[in-house]
Amino acid sequence: MHRGKGMKFVGDSRVPAERKPNIPKDYSEYPGKTEAFWPNFLLREWMVGAVFLVGFLVLTVAHPAPLERMADPTDSGYIPLPDWYFLFLYQLLKYEFAAGQYTVIGAVVIPGLAFGALLLAPWLDTSKERRPLKRPIASSLMLLAVASIIFLTWESVDDHDWEAAAQQGEIVEDIEVDESAAGYEIYQSQDSCIGCHGGDMLGGAAGPNIFESDYETEDVMEIIQNGIGDMPADQFDGTDEELEILAAFIANDGQDPENGNGASEEDEEAGND
């Protein structure tokens, strides 16, 4: 180009004499490499989403969500289990260095460092290489994160007591306990009983439903005093009289023994009629 040819002088600047309109490239100029977002790409995305939605609906119908009994906030023996994608974080809280007074380490510090490293990965490794071997920092962080998540998830599943979890969540027949009975008040004063069998007496992670076995008053007293199975002995903190009242209350399936089977006076009168 000769000096000044095709140019116009505008002050100290030079601009082209002929302006070309800003027209986007046509898709035909890139065969097989690009396509229109509407309707080609979006239609394909909708079809894939529909297939996954139908598959998800079929899965929910074939395998309904497992239901457990109503939550009991007084059940201190309940074994919690988060969803599978949080199991690796849940497992951290079981180690001594991240539990107890060091819970903040397992709940905040370690996860914060891990996710912080993932956030900083693009700035720690600015290489334009796409091959993993050419990007050692990013590849190492990814492999370390994946290996840690898999290991901690596996450990959490392996350490969990699935039999106790199934027992504690089992839906049992509702039993209307007479909360005005003296035996119930005595039970509520026994922390060792509540810790294993729950505040509703329907069982927890460490103990079964109190009413599931048909014991007599003497049998219940012997079990409370001497223990049975995994239940230790001498856990009752009360007088002999209170022990007998509690045992009679349990043997009568949560009803005051003085009221017979717990039926009201109206029911008894109707039965007599």
N, C-alpha and C positions, 0 to 999 in steps of 0.2 A: 504494500500500500504506500502510495506516495504521500509525502508529508502534506497533511491537511486534506487529503482527498476523502470525500464522504463524511467530513466532519464540519461542524459549525462552531464557530467561536462564540462563546457566551461568557463574556468577562474573562476570568482566568480558567474557566472549565471548558471541557470538550465533551460534547454529547453526540451520539450517532445522528446522522441526518435522517435516516429512515428508522422508524420505530416499528417493532414487530409486536403484534398483540399477544397478551399472556394467555395463550390457549393451552389447556392441559393436554398431555400426550394421550393419544387414542389407545384403547386396549389392544387393538389389532397390531400395534407396533411391538408388543411383547407377547407373542403367541406362546401359550402354555405356561406363562410365568405370572400372570395376574388375571383377575376377573372382576366383574362388577360386584360391589357389595350388595346391591339390590337389583335383581332378586336372587342371584346365583348363590352367593355366600350365605346370606341370611336364611334362605330356604333350607340349605343343607344343615345349618346349625339348628334350625327348628326341628328337622327330622331326627337328628341325633338326640336332642333334648326330649322329644316325644318317646323315643325308644327307651331311654333311661327312666323316664317317668313311669311308663307302663311296667318296666321291670321292677321298679321300686314298689309300685302298688301291689304287684303279684307277690313280692317278698313279704310285705306287711300282712297280706291276707294269709299266706301259707305259714308264716311264723309270727304270730301276734306277740306284742311286747309282753315280757313276763311281769306279772303283777305280784306284789307282796302285800302283807297285811298292813293295816294303817300304822303310820309312824307313831312311835311312843317316845316322846322327848325325855322321859324318865328312865329309859332303858340304857344304862351306862355301859352295858356289855355288847351293844350293837357293833358289828364289824362293818364299817363303811367301805364301799368300793365304787370309785368314780368310773366314768365312761372310759372305754379302752384307749382313747387318745390322750387321756390324762394319767394313765397308769404309770408312766415313767417318772412323772413328777411326784406321784403318790408314793412310789418306791423310795425316793430320796429321803422322805420323812421317816423311814424306818431305820436309817443308819444313825449311829451314835453321834457322828460329827454334824448331823443335820436334824437332830431331834431334840426334844426336851428344851433346855434353855438355848439351844442353838438352832431352833426351828427357823429363825429368820434366814439362816444360811441356806437351808434346803428349800425354803419357800420363796426367797427373794434374790439372794446373792448369786447362787449357782445358776438358776434359770436366767437371771439378768445378764450374767457374763456370757452364757451360751447364745442367747438371742441377740445380745449386743455384738458378738463376733460375727453372727450371720448378717447383721445390718451393716457392719463395717467391711465385710468381705469385698464388695466392689471397689472400695478405696484402698484396701490392703493389697489387692492384686489388680493392677490396671492393664495387664497384658491383653493384647487383641487376639491372642491365640485361642483356638476353640478346642484343641486337644487337651485332655486332662493332664497328660504327662508334661505338657508345656506350662501348666498353671499349678504348680505344687502347693501354693498357699491355699487357694480356693478349693482345690481338690482335697487337701488334707482336712480342712475345716468341714467339708461336706461329709467325708468318710467318717470323721470322728463323731459328728452329730448323729449320723444314721446308725453307727455302731452303738453309741451310747443309748439312743432311744430304744433300739431293738433289745439290747441287753437288759435295761431297766424294766422294760415292759414284760419280758420273759420272766425276770425275777419276781415281779409283782404277781403275775399269774401263778407261778410255781409256789410262792409262799402263802397264797391266800387259802384259807380253810373253806373250801367250797361246800363241804357237807354241813358245817356249822352255819354257813350263809344261807343254804337252802332251808335249814331248820328254822333259823330266826325269821326268815321271810315267808314261811309257810302260812297260808291263810287258814285259820282255824275257825271253828264255829263260835259265834259270839256267845259269851257267857255273861249274864248280868250279875255282877258281883254286888252283894249287899254292902255298900260303902258305909252304911250306918251301923254295921255290926261291930262288936268289940274286937273280934278277930281281925277284921280289916285294919282297924286302927293300930293294932299291935304289929301287923305286917308292915305297915307304912313306917313304923319306927325302926325297922331292922334294915339298915343299909346293906348288909351282906346279902339279904334275901332279894332286895330290889336290884342290886347290881348284877345278879345272875338270872333271876326270873322276871325282871321287868316290873314297872310300877303297876301294870294291869294284871300281873300274875299269870300272863299267858306265855311266858317264856322269852328268852333272849338268846344271845350268842353263847352264853356260858351255862345256861340251864334250860330245861324243858318246861312245857306248860305244867303248872302245878296241878291242874285238874284232870290231866290226861290219864292218870292211873287211879284205879278204884281201891284206895286204901282206907282202912279203918282208922279211928282216932289213935289207937295204940301204935299202929304201924307208922303213922305220920310222925308221932312223937319220937319213935325209935330212929327214924331216918334223920330227923332234925338234930337229934343228939349225937348219933354215931356216924351219920353220913351214909352215902350210897354212891357207888361208881366213882365219878370224878368229884362228887360233892364232898368237901371236907367235913369233919366232925367239929362239934362244939362251936358252931357259928352263931347260935342263938344268944342274944344278949337280953335276958329278961328273967323273970321269976318262973318257978315251976307252974304256978297257976296260969300265968300268961301263956306259957308253952302249951298247956292243955287246952286253953281257949282257942289258940291259933290252930292247933292240930284238929280240933273239932270243927272249926270253921273251914279248913281245907278239905277235910273228909266229907263235909256236907256240900261240896262243890260251890264254895263261895257264898253260902247262905248262913244266916244265924241259926245255930242248932236249936235255939229256944223256939224258933218259928217252924220247926219241923223241916219240910223240904223247901221252905222259903215262900210258900204260897201265902197270899194275902187272906185276911179274914173273910172277905167277900167270896173268894174262890172256895174256901173251905165250906162256907155256908151253902154255896151253890152245889158243892159236891154232896153235902149231907142231904140236901133236898132231892 
